[in-house]
Amino acid sequence: MGYDNLNNYFKTNFALMHHYGYNLRDLEGLIPWERQVYIDLIQAEVQRKNEENREQQVQARAAERVARTR
């Protein structure tokens, strides 16, 4: 979720404000490495939640298969 051009910078700011409650003043006050640390932490959390959701879906499908065979 980093940025390599001005367009991505604004998209990243928007995502951080819209989805994670940051405000623009705080975002623009971050040191670049500090900003990247927060972005990396958010990416790791999103990945963890996605994996958790996938595991729940697999378990739900398995439970459905078991219920159908009865």
N, C-alpha and C positions, 0 to 999 in steps of 0.2 A: 504494500500500500504506500510505498514511498513515491517520490515524484522525480521525473527527469526533465520536465518542462513546465512552463507556467500553467498550462491547462490542467495537468495532473496535480499541481500544487493546489489549485482551487477546488478540484474534485475531491482531493483528500481532505481539505479544510471542511468542505460541505459535509462529507461523510462523517467526520469526527464531530461536527456540530449536530447534525441531524440524528445520527444513530447513537452517539455516546455522550451527548450533553455538554461537550466543550463549548466555550464561547470564543469568538474570534479574537478578542483582546488577549486571552490566555494563550491561544495557539500562536499568535504572532509574537508573543513575548518569550516563547520557548527558544532555547539555544538549539541549533540544528541537530546536534547529537542527542539532545534531550527529547526532541520531537520524535526522532527515529526510534528511541527506546520505547516511547509510548506506543508508537505504531507497531513495533515488533511485539509488544505485550498484547495488544489488541488482536493481532494476527494469530498469535499462539492461542489465545482464548477462543477465537472463532473456530480454529482448527479443532480444539478440544471439544467444543460443543457440537461441531459437525460429526466428529467421530462418535460421540455419545449418542447423537440422534440416529446414526447409522446402526449402531449396536442395538438400540431400542427397536428399530424397524426390523432388523434380523430376528430378534426375539419375538416380536409380534407375529411375523410371518411363520416362524416355527410353531408358535402356539396355535395359529390358525390351521396349519397343516395337521397338527395333533388333534385338534377339535374336529376336523373334517373326517379323520379316519375312525372316529368313534362311532 
